[in-house]
Amino acid sequence: MTQHAPLILDIAGTRLTPADRQRLAHPLTGGLILFARNWESRAQLMALCADVKRVRRDLLICVDHEGGHVQRFKTDGFTHLPPMRAFGELWMQDGKGPAGSGAMKATNAASAAGYVLGAELRACGVDLSFTPVLDLDYQDEAPTQAQALAAPRGGAGVLGRPGASRSSVIGSRAFARDPRVVSLLAKSLMHGLLRAGMANCGKHFPGHGFVKADSHTDIPVDRRSLKAILADDAAPYGWLNTTLDSVMPAHVIYPKVDTRPAGFSSRWLNDILRHGLGFGGAIFSDDLSMEGARKIDGQPVSYTQAAVAALAAGCDMVLLCNQSVDGGQAVDELLDGLAEAQLKGGWQPHEASEHRRQALLPAGLATEWDDLMCSPGYIHALGLLP
């Protein structure tokens, strides 16, 4: 059986330390996620990625590089990509052209952005960006009376004040409010990624845009019905089930469906996402260090307990971020804890999960940076960005 390597870890600095190498070489480690603190320059990033691949060729090097304010690398030649909302706004601007011309320009621009994003990252050795965001943009939509009555009293709720942006973490990261527009723009962006030889990751299933609380620091609760969520926020996942390579669920509780956050819920991941919506790709957990992952069924959990719960619920890979910066004790505890859980039968590796992880690795060679900068396709794509 192929060894299942489900852990995606991080490192503290711009170069690998002996401890980093040891953690990355661990058979349960499947990849590395990079942050802005791991960046100095393109040359440094290329050297770091090459060093990671020397530790293990099959490690998946990932990053959150969406555009707008979520873009880890912004200097030394990297294009400043617009937030995804810019493509939704372009969609609505038909101008003097025929009806629908704004939509066609927006899809073309989104494809261009996906290509620029993927090609620049791949030229530096990065394998995967966690994009596109499929959450809906509820930026200025006032809640209905029924939604307002459904809001919980106190704590993390489903609604902000009427007329205000509901999500404090999604905002301009979302393409649009209409799930049809989101799906077509996301599909266009994924086409651009595919041209660059990069896989994609839709997030945050089944939808993070409706809740105001930030799951980094709180435990958001969305009290809508399953029918309402499937008809709206989750719709893109069904419409894109033939093109999504991977999905990241939200650390949000939807109590009318399950008492657990979606990333720890077999009902959401297996019954609804895989069987109901027909998704067959890889599932990443969101960061296990976020506040939305620190409690399950109302009880505090360790990183190992959270990882085991996410894997048991249907995740193929789990992320632990920003725990290497203080020496990495939590990272080592998770590696040891998951290995112990495997030996004691608390977690069983899955060959299918490992195949899904490895399918995210780029298959073709990347275009080198200098060649990319003068390639007609790349130059043309830059001119299409809003």
C-alpha positions, 0 to 999 in steps of 0.5 A, a space after each residue: 500500500 502507498 504510504 498516506 502522507 496527510 500532514 501539510 506543515 510550515 517552516 519558520 524562516 526563509 531557509 530549511 533548518 535541520 529540524 525542518 528537514 527532519 519534519 519534512 522527511 517524516 513519512 506522514 508529511 505530505 507537503 509544505 505551506 509557505 507564508 510571507 515570512 518565508 519570502 525574501 526574493 525570487 532567487 531565495 524562493 526558488 532555492 528554498 523550493 528546490 531544497 524542499 524537493 531534495 528532501 522529498 520529491 513528492 512533497 506538495 509545496 503550497 501557498 495562499 496566493 489569491 490576489 488582492 490582500 491575500 497574496 504572499 509574494 508581491 515584490 521582485 517581479 511578482 504581479 500584483 493581482 487584483 482581488 477576485 471582486 474586481 472580476 465580478 465588478 467587470 462582469 457587471 460593466 457592459 458599457 457600450 458593448 452588447 448585453 453580456 459583453 462585460 461577462 465575457 471580458 470578465 471570464 477572459 480576464 479571470 483566465 488571464 489572472 489564473 495563468 499569470 498566478 500559476 505561471 509565476 508561482 510555478 516558475 519559482 517552484 511552488 506547486 499549488 495555490 489554494 484558490 479559487 475562493 468560491 464563497 459568495 460576496 454578501 458585502 452589502 446585502 441586508 438580512 431578511 426578517 427571517 434571517 435576522 430572527 434566526 441570528 443567535 443571541 450573542 457569540 459568533 453569529 450568521 449576520 452582521 448589522 444590516 447593510 454591512 459586509 457580513 464576512 469579516 474574512 472573505 470580503 473582496 476575496 469573493 467574486 460575486 454574490 450570484 453563485 452562477 457568476 462565481 462558478 463561471 469566473 472560478 472556472 475561468 480562473 481554473 482554466 488559466 491555472 491549468 494552462 500554467 500546469 497548476 491544480 486548483 482548490 475551491 474554498 471554503 465549502 459549503 460557504 463562508 461568506 454568509 457568516 460575519 465571524 472570522 474562523 481564525 479567531 472565533 467559531 462562526 455559526 450559520 443557522 440556515 437550512 441545508 436546503 438554503 445552503 445547497 441552493 445558494 452558497 454550495 451550488 458552485 461545488 456541484 456545478 464545478 465537480 468536473 473541474 475542481 481538483 481539491 476543496 477546503 471546507 470551512 471551520 463553520 458550524 451549520 447546526 441544522 446539518 451537523 453540530 460539528 464544523 464542516 471540516 470535521 463532519 462526515 455528513 458534509 464531506 462524504 454524504 453531501 460533498 462527495 455523494 450528493 455534489 459528485 466531487 471526487 478530488 482531494 479534501 484539505 482541512 483548513 488550518 487546525 490552529 484556527 480558533 474554529 478548529 480548536 473545539 469539537 462538540 464543544 470540547 477543546 481538542 489537541 492538534 492530534 485530536 483535531 487531525 484525527 477527527 478531520 481525517 476520519 470525517 473525510 479529509 485527505 490532508 490536514 494543515 497545521 500553520 504558524 506553529 513552527 515559529 516558536 521552535 515547532 514543538 506543536 508540529 513535532 507533537 502532531 507528527 508523533 501523535 498521528 504516528 501513535 494514533 496510526 499504531 493504535 488504530 485511532 487513524 487508518 491511512 487511505 491509499 485513495 487519499 494519497 493518490 489524490 494528494 499526488 494528483 495535485 503535483 504538477 505533471 509538466 515542466 514549468 516555464 522558467 522566469 526569464 522565458 516567461 517574462 518574454 513569452 507572448 501568452 504571458 504578456 497578453 495575459 497581463 494586459 487583460 487584468 483589470 
